[in-house]
Amino acid sequence: MEFSSKLLEKAVNEMAQLPGIGKRTALRLVLHLLKQPSEQTHYLSQALTTMRDDVKFCKNCHNISDVEVCEICSNTSRNHKIICVVEDIRDVMAIENTNQFKGIYHVLGGKISPIDGVGPSQLNISTLVSKVKMGVIDEIIFALSSTMEGDTTNFYVYKQLKEFNVKTSTIARGIAVGDELEYADEVTLGRSIVQRVPFEISLKNN
Protein backbone atom coordinates (compact mmCIF):
# COMPACT_ATOMS: atom_id res chain seq x y z
CA MET A 1 0.00 0.00 0.00
CA GLU A 2 1.52 3.27 -1.17
CA PHE A 3 1.03 6.46 0.90
CA SER A 4 1.34 10.03 -0.24
CA SER A 5 2.14 11.11 3.32
CA LYS A 6 4.52 9.62 5.89
CA LEU A 7 2.28 11.02 8.65
CA LEU A 8 -0.72 9.21 7.18
CA GLU A 9 1.28 6.01 6.81
CA LYS A 10 2.42 6.12 10.43
CA ALA A 11 -1.13 6.70 11.68
CA VAL A 12 -2.44 3.81 9.58
CA ASN A 13 0.33 1.47 10.76
CA GLU A 14 -0.46 2.28 14.41
CA MET A 15 -4.20 1.84 13.90
CA ALA A 16 -3.61 -1.49 12.13
CA GLN A 17 -2.04 -2.89 15.31
CA LEU A 18 -5.48 -3.05 16.93
CA PRO A 19 -7.07 -6.52 16.94
CA GLY A 20 -9.31 -7.19 13.95
CA ILE A 21 -8.11 -4.06 12.14
CA GLY A 22 -6.32 -4.61 8.83
CA LYS A 23 -4.49 -1.99 6.80
CA ARG A 24 -7.52 -1.12 4.66
CA THR A 25 -9.82 -0.72 7.65
CA ALA A 26 -7.13 1.30 9.42
CA LEU A 27 -6.85 3.61 6.41
CA ARG A 28 -10.63 4.08 6.34
CA LEU A 29 -10.68 4.99 10.05
CA VAL A 30 -7.77 7.39 9.78
CA LEU A 31 -9.30 9.13 6.74
CA HIS A 32 -12.57 9.41 8.67
CA LEU A 33 -10.75 11.14 11.51
CA LEU A 34 -9.17 13.57 9.06
CA LYS A 35 -12.63 14.60 7.86
CA GLN A 36 -13.82 15.35 11.40
CA PRO A 37 -13.20 18.63 13.26
CA SER A 38 -9.74 18.59 14.77
CA GLU A 39 -11.24 18.89 18.27
CA GLN A 40 -12.90 15.50 17.91
CA THR A 41 -9.61 13.79 17.14
CA HIS A 42 -7.99 15.59 20.06
CA TYR A 43 -10.78 14.45 22.39
CA LEU A 44 -10.25 10.87 21.21
CA SER A 45 -6.49 10.98 21.65
CA GLN A 46 -6.83 12.64 25.06
CA ALA A 47 -9.38 10.05 26.21
CA LEU A 48 -7.07 7.21 25.16
CA THR A 49 -4.04 8.81 26.81
CA THR A 50 -5.90 9.52 30.05
CA MET A 51 -7.29 5.98 30.13
CA ARG A 52 -3.87 4.43 29.56
CA ASP A 53 -2.17 6.59 32.18
CA ASP A 54 -4.84 6.70 34.89
CA VAL A 55 -6.84 3.46 34.66
CA LYS A 56 -6.49 1.17 37.67
CA PHE A 57 -7.15 -2.47 38.42
CA CYS A 58 -9.31 -3.19 41.46
CA LYS A 59 -7.08 -4.49 44.23
CA ASN A 60 -9.77 -6.98 45.25
CA CYS A 61 -11.01 -8.49 41.98
CA HIS A 62 -8.62 -7.14 39.28
CA ASN A 63 -11.48 -5.55 37.35
CA ILE A 64 -10.69 -2.34 35.47
CA SER A 65 -11.62 0.65 37.59
CA ASP A 66 -11.10 4.37 38.12
CA VAL A 67 -10.34 3.84 41.82
CA GLU A 68 -8.48 1.26 43.93
CA VAL A 69 -11.64 -0.69 44.76
CA CYS A 70 -14.19 -1.01 41.94
CA GLU A 71 -17.86 -0.11 42.31
CA ILE A 72 -18.91 -3.76 42.43
CA CYS A 73 -16.51 -4.72 45.24
CA SER A 74 -17.37 -1.59 47.24
CA ASN A 75 -21.13 -2.21 46.93
CA THR A 76 -22.28 -3.43 50.36
CA SER A 77 -25.59 -4.70 48.96
CA ARG A 78 -23.84 -7.42 46.96
CA ASN A 79 -23.10 -10.89 48.32
CA HIS A 80 -19.36 -10.89 48.97
CA LYS A 81 -19.40 -14.58 49.84
CA ILE A 82 -20.07 -15.64 46.24
CA ILE A 83 -17.33 -15.06 43.66
CA CYS A 84 -17.83 -15.44 39.92
CA VAL A 85 -14.53 -16.24 38.18
CA VAL A 86 -14.23 -14.73 34.70
CA GLU A 87 -11.57 -14.19 32.07
CA ASP A 88 -11.69 -10.40 31.66
CA ILE A 89 -13.77 -7.25 32.00
CA ARG A 90 -15.87 -8.08 28.92
CA ASP A 91 -17.28 -11.07 30.78
CA VAL A 92 -18.02 -8.95 33.86
CA MET A 93 -19.97 -6.56 31.65
CA ALA A 94 -21.84 -9.40 29.94
CA ILE A 95 -22.92 -10.97 33.24
CA GLU A 96 -23.83 -7.63 34.80
CA ASN A 97 -26.13 -6.94 31.85
CA THR A 98 -28.19 -10.01 32.79
CA ASN A 99 -29.07 -8.57 36.24
CA GLN A 100 -29.07 -12.17 37.51
CA PHE A 101 -25.85 -12.18 39.56
CA LYS A 102 -25.56 -10.28 42.84
CA GLY A 103 -22.22 -11.56 44.06
CA ILE A 104 -18.75 -10.22 43.23
CA TYR A 105 -16.17 -11.17 40.62
CA HIS A 106 -12.60 -12.30 40.24
CA VAL A 107 -10.96 -11.45 36.92
CA LEU A 108 -8.23 -13.90 35.96
CA GLY A 109 -6.89 -11.74 33.16
CA GLY A 110 -6.86 -14.54 30.60
CA LYS A 111 -6.97 -18.32 30.21
CA ILE A 112 -4.29 -20.98 30.43
CA SER A 113 -3.05 -21.52 26.88
CA PRO A 114 0.33 -23.24 26.38
CA ILE A 115 0.13 -22.56 22.63
CA ASP A 116 -0.01 -18.82 23.35
CA GLY A 117 2.59 -19.08 26.11
CA VAL A 118 0.11 -18.30 28.89
CA GLY A 119 0.65 -20.32 32.06
CA PRO A 120 -1.05 -20.29 35.49
CA SER A 121 1.57 -17.94 36.96
CA GLN A 122 0.59 -15.24 34.47
CA LEU A 123 -3.02 -15.22 35.64
CA ASN A 124 -4.62 -13.84 38.82
CA ILE A 125 -5.04 -17.28 40.38
CA SER A 126 -2.96 -16.96 43.55
CA THR A 127 -5.03 -14.02 44.81
CA LEU A 128 -8.21 -16.07 44.35
CA VAL A 129 -6.72 -18.93 46.35
CA SER A 130 -5.74 -16.46 49.07
CA LYS A 131 -9.34 -15.23 49.32
CA VAL A 132 -10.66 -18.76 49.69
CA LYS A 133 -8.00 -19.59 52.30
CA MET A 134 -9.43 -16.86 54.53
CA GLY A 135 -12.58 -18.97 54.91
CA VAL A 136 -15.08 -16.19 54.16
CA ILE A 137 -16.13 -17.41 50.69
CA ASP A 138 -19.13 -19.76 50.37
CA GLU A 139 -19.12 -20.42 46.64
CA ILE A 140 -16.90 -20.05 43.59
CA ILE A 141 -18.70 -19.94 40.23
CA PHE A 142 -16.59 -20.77 37.19
CA ALA A 143 -17.83 -18.64 34.30
CA LEU A 144 -15.10 -18.97 31.71
CA SER A 145 -15.93 -19.57 28.06
CA SER A 146 -16.67 -23.20 27.18
CA THR A 147 -13.53 -23.64 25.10
CA MET A 148 -10.65 -26.04 25.63
CA GLU A 149 -8.60 -23.25 27.22
CA GLY A 150 -11.53 -22.23 29.41
CA ASP A 151 -12.14 -25.79 30.61
CA THR A 152 -8.42 -26.28 31.28
CA THR A 153 -8.32 -23.11 33.36
CA ASN A 154 -11.46 -24.07 35.27
CA PHE A 155 -9.99 -27.46 36.15
CA TYR A 156 -6.64 -26.00 37.20
CA VAL A 157 -8.28 -23.46 39.52
CA TYR A 158 -10.62 -26.16 40.85
CA LYS A 159 -7.62 -28.30 41.83
CA GLN A 160 -6.07 -25.35 43.68
CA LEU A 161 -9.27 -24.87 45.68
CA LYS A 162 -10.24 -28.51 46.23
CA GLU A 163 -8.65 -28.79 49.68
CA PHE A 164 -10.64 -25.86 51.06
CA ASN A 165 -14.20 -25.92 52.34
CA VAL A 166 -15.79 -23.97 49.51
CA LYS A 167 -18.57 -24.89 47.09
CA THR A 168 -17.55 -24.83 43.43
CA SER A 169 -20.03 -24.59 40.57
CA THR A 170 -20.01 -23.77 36.89
CA ILE A 171 -22.52 -22.01 34.66
CA ALA A 172 -24.98 -24.36 32.98
CA ARG A 173 -24.20 -25.36 29.41
CA GLY A 174 -26.82 -23.07 27.94
CA ILE A 175 -23.71 -21.56 26.36
CA ALA A 176 -22.71 -23.66 23.37
CA VAL A 177 -19.37 -25.43 23.60
CA GLY A 178 -16.70 -23.30 21.98
CA ASP A 179 -18.61 -20.05 22.48
CA GLU A 180 -17.05 -17.00 24.08
CA LEU A 181 -19.04 -15.73 27.07
CA GLU A 182 -19.19 -12.12 25.91
CA TYR A 183 -21.13 -13.06 22.76
CA ALA A 184 -23.89 -14.97 24.56
CA ASP A 185 -27.28 -13.29 24.64
CA GLU A 186 -28.33 -11.91 28.03
CA VAL A 187 -31.25 -14.29 28.57
CA THR A 188 -29.17 -17.41 27.88
CA LEU A 189 -26.27 -16.18 29.97
CA GLY A 190 -28.52 -15.16 32.85
CA ARG A 191 -30.25 -18.55 32.82
CA SER A 192 -26.87 -20.30 32.76
CA ILE A 193 -25.82 -18.48 35.93
CA VAL A 194 -29.09 -19.10 37.77
CA GLN A 195 -29.09 -22.80 36.76
CA ARG A 196 -25.41 -23.36 37.55
CA VAL A 197 -24.35 -26.88 38.51
CA PRO A 198 -21.70 -28.30 40.88
CA PHE A 199 -18.32 -28.31 39.16
CA GLU A 200 -17.81 -32.04 39.86
CA ILE A 201 -20.90 -32.85 37.77
CA SER A 202 -19.51 -30.86 34.84
CA LEU A 203 -16.34 -32.99 35.01
CA LYS A 204 -18.36 -36.19 34.72
CA ASN A 205 -20.23 -34.85 31.71
CA ASN A 206 -17.04 -34.02 29.78
RATA-V113843 format. One record per helix or strand of 3 or more residues. SS is the DSSP state (h for helix, s for strand). FROM is the first residue (numbers start at 1). LEN is the number of residues. If there is no record, write none. Layout:
BEGIN
SS/FROM/LEN ; SS/FROM/LEN
END
This chain:
BEGIN
h/6/10 ; h/23/13 ; h/38/17 ; s/82/5 ; h/89/8 ; s/104/4 ; h/114/3 ; h/120/3 ; h/126/8 ; s/139/4 ; h/148/14 ; s/167/4 ; h/181/3 ; h/186/9 ; h/199/7
END
